[in-house]
Amino acid sequence: MTAESLPTGLRQAIDRIARVPRLLVVCDYDGTLAPIVADPAKAVPRPESVRALLSLADLPDTTVGVISGRALRDLAALSGLPAEVQLIGSHGAEFDAGFAHELDHQAQALRWRLEAELERLVGRTPGVLLELKPASIAVHVRRVEPSVGASVLDAVRAGPAQWEGVQVTEGKAVIELAVVETDKGEALDLLRRQADATAALFVGDDVTDEKAFARLADPDVGVKVGHGETLAEYSIPDTEDVAVMLDYLLAERRTRYVSG
């Protein structure tokens, strides 16, 4: 696959954004850098995408980040990305490794109460995965029959998702309950301010990424991976296309510095 396989409008948008003075490049992880797999613990990023991100991060006036729903520690371990790439976990809530210790007593108590209730409610359903994070718990139903998954999600929605102080985020075959505010859009804005970025490219595939797409404005570029309604201006089919797009951006961004 080559850059010519990308939509013409997207290539033109990449051409433009590659030449801005200060560029911010941010990607989601699962379904964007890493293909979706049945076992989340085995979701590794495409090597081509990793190489492109690292090379972009090495360029002048170019900031690279990954915002994921995963816990920060898991994101760091799975992605293998170095400090040159800013990693943000828990849908924008975790910016550093000490995050869990910053929760107040009330939030910590609610987090433990959530874990106990979800274990009681769905923990024994074969195939259902409870992903435990410092300030949230995600209930994954990708590995169960659709009817079973729908029943599990309905039970969570009707139960602990209704508790006071619980923030609910839904994605593809997953519902996450958090004890703090989580918003990929706010995380993107914070990265933009830190980098003093002239423009941003955000790439994501899930419902949770729409909060980031909603923060984009000209000359930013939003790219949705996969099908479905989206606020992003452009769409590409899968993670292989993400790798191609990032490599194309890298080539065009390098040209900016070579040509002056």
PyMOL commands that set and color helices and strands:
alter all, ss='L'
color gray80, all
select helices_A, chain A and resi 3-5+8-17+40-42+47-58+72-79+90-92+99-102+105-122+146-158+160-162+184-195+207-213+239-258
alter helices_A, ss='H'
color red, helices_A
select strands_A, chain A and resi 23-27+62-67+85-88+129-132+136-140+167-171+174-178+199-204+221-225+234-236
alter strands_A, ss='S'
color yellow, strands_A
deselect
rebuild
show_as cartoon
